Amino acid sequence: MSTGTVKWFDASKGFGF
């Protein structure tokens, strides 16, 4: 779900939502 809304999660945790 790379919508961009949870992009901060990718940088914070590296989830890659």
N, C-alpha and C positions, 0 to 999 in steps of 0.2 A: 504493500500500500504506500507507494512513494507519491503521496499527494503533496507533500511539502509542508503540510500543517504541523507535522511532528518532526520536522527537519532538525529541530534543536535536539531531539532525542538521539539522532544519529551522531551528533557531535558530542553529546553529553555521555551517552551510553554506547553508541555505535550499534543501535538496534537496526537501523536501516528500514524504518517503516515507510 
